[in-house]
Amino acid sequence: MKSFNVALLLGAGFAKPWGLPLTSELMNFEEVKRHHFPGLWQQKTISEVEARWMERAADHGGSVDRFGQILRGTTLFEPFVRYVGLRLSSRLWHVGGAQQTKWGTGDHVAMQGRLPSAYAGLINVLETTTLTGIVTTNYDVVIEKILGPRRRGRLGGFNYGRVGEQLQGRHFTSSRGSYAHVTVTGSVPIAKIHGSLSWEFSRSGDLVHYVDCRPSRGRRYRVAVFPPGERGGNPFSSQVDLARQILASANVWIVIGYSFPPGDDDVNELIARSASHLELICVCDPRSSEIVDHLKRVAKVDISRCRCEALPGLGSPGLFGAMLSCLETRQ
């Protein structure tokens, strides 16, 4: 089965078993307010975004992506980006004791020792293939924590398109130890086409990669995330180029937790331009049959040239057996 060149395409549903919210759950402000947000600037940001979300309800229709598009070019766009970063990163860290870091631990990219079963099964499947890389629309660091940044990590570890890059910052994992001076040596490229909670734009406009999600939880940083939407304007052109390379190198795509929504024009265009050579697409989602239809209608993928399988969502019983069966019966 190693003859399969597989690319993973991940959306918000991929991080659900980790405990992160789906895109449709991001604007649950009551849940946010119950979290540990001690800073006045955080409380102000949450209130500002909530007020505008309610005010523009008729325009965005409940779509977070559409809301981000509406705010683009306004003074509230940056607070919105900060809110999304804070909302997601808060589910990754744990508040520690008095001798631990103020923000707690857990939001770094070090490889997670023990994985939830939903991810462990996926790793077992991918070990039977050749993984060309991972394309994700997610801002979180779940996939980084699954693989780890070093070659000895799962599936050979990850990189952001350049092996040998040193990540910035030091993360205190406890009162006794820290995680720092990390050089990325992993072999699996990850294209984060809308940025990351662990990235920031420096004052000079350069993209800086950190060992943890500090850009999303510190006011002095400009967290480098960008909501999906219209074609053009994406500041992560190098990541989009990497995504094209990953997708074009694979003859099988495994799509997990991404639904190809009509508003994600930039992603749908990327998918449509990269799918002509495919032999097999496995869509893993509770609404997989509906998403296969989105592939045809929204992303304009001609699936008559390849096999397209609708599989259960991540964490469902029987998913990985069905996935292996699909790979073994390739046309």
HUWO-V360458 format. One record per residue. OMEGA is omega as a letter, one per 30 degrees, with the letter a starting at -180 (NA if undefined). D_CENTER is the distance of its C-alpha to the mean C-alpha in whole Angstrom. Layout:
BEGIN
OMEGA_D_CENTER + OMEGA_D_CENTER
END
This chain:
BEGIN
l_27 + l_26 + l_27 + l_24 + a_21 + l_18 + l_14 + l_11 + a_9 + l_6 + a_6 + a_7 + l_9 + a_8 + a_8 + l_11 + l_13 + l_12 + l_13 + a_11 + l_12 + l_11 + a_11 + a_15 + a_15 + a_14 + l_18 + a_19 + l_21 + l_24 + l_21 + a_20 + l_24 + l_24 + a_22 + l_23 + a_23 + a_26 + l_26 + a_28 + l_26 + l_23 + l_25 + l_26 + l_23 + a_22 + l_26 + a_25 + l_22 + a_24 + a_27 + l_25 + l_23 + a_26 + a_28 + a_26 + a_26 + a_28 + a_26 + l_22 + l_23 + l_21 + l_18 + l_15 + l_15 + l_18 + l_19 + l_17 + l_19 + a_22 + a_22 + a_21 + l_24 + a_25 + a_26 + a_23 + a_20 + l_20 + l_20 + l_18 + l_15 + l_16 + a_16 + l_13 + a_12 + a_15 + a_14 + a_11 + a_12 + l_15 + a_14 + a_13 + a_17 + a_20 + a_23 + l_26 + a_29 + a_32 + l_31 + l_28 + a_25 + a_26 + l_22 + a_22 + l_20 + a_17 + l_14 + a_15 + l_13 + a_16 + l_16 + a_16 + a_20 + a_20 + l_17 + a_17 + a_19 + a_16 + l_14 + l_18 + l_19 + l_16 + l_17 + l_21 + a_20 + l_18 + l_21 + a_23 + l_22 + a_21 + a_17 + l_17 + a_13 + l_10 + a_8 + l_5 + a_5 + l_2 + a_4 + a_5 + a_7 + a_7 + l_7 + a_9 + l_12 + a_12 + a_13 + a_15 + a_16 + a_19 + l_21 + l_22 + a_19 + l_18 + a_18 + l_19 + a_16 + l_14 + l_14 + a_13 + l_15 + l_18 + l_20 + l_22 + l_20 + l_21 + a_18 + l_20 + l_21 + l_22 + l_21 + a_24 + l_23 + l_26 + a_29 + a_30 + l_28 + a_25 + a_22 + l_23 + a_24 + l_21 + a_21 + l_18 + a_20 + a_18 + a_18 + l_15 + l_13 + l_10 + l_9 + a_7 + l_9 + l_8 + a_8 + l_7 + a_9 + l_11 + l_13 + l_16 + l_18 + l_21 + l_25 + l_25 + l_22 + l_21 + a_17 + l_17 + a_15 + l_16 + a_16 + a_15 + a_13 + l_17 + a_16 + a_14 + l_17 + a_20 + a_22 + l_23 + l_20 + a_18 + a_15 + l_13 + a_11 + a_12 + l_12 + l_12 + a_16 + l_19 + l_19 + l_20 + l_19 + a_16 + a_16 + a_14 + l_16 + l_16 + l_13 + l_14 + l_17 + l_15 + l_13 + a_16 + l_18 + a_16 + a_16 + a_20 + a_20 + l_20 + l_22 + l_20 + l_16 + a_15 + a_12 + l_11 + l_10 + a_10 + a_14 + a_14 + a_16 + a_19 + a_17 + a_15 + a_17 + l_15 + a_13 + l_16 + l_18 + a_16 + a_16 + a_20 + a_21 + a_19 + a_21 + a_24 + a_25 + l_23 + a_25 + l_23 + l_19 + l_18 + a_17 + a_16 + l_16 + l_18 + a_19 + l_19 + l_22 + a_21 + l_18 + l_21 + l_23 + l_20 + a_20 + a_23 + a_24 + a_21 + l_19 + l_23 + l_22 + a_26 + l_25 + a_29 + a_28 + l_26 + l_26 + a_23 + l_23 + a_21 + l_20 + a_20 + l_16 + a_15 + l_17 + l_20 + l_23 + a_24 + a_21 + l_21 + l_25 + l_24 + l_21 + l_24 + l_27 + a_25 + a_24 + a_28 + l_30 + l_28 + NA_31
END
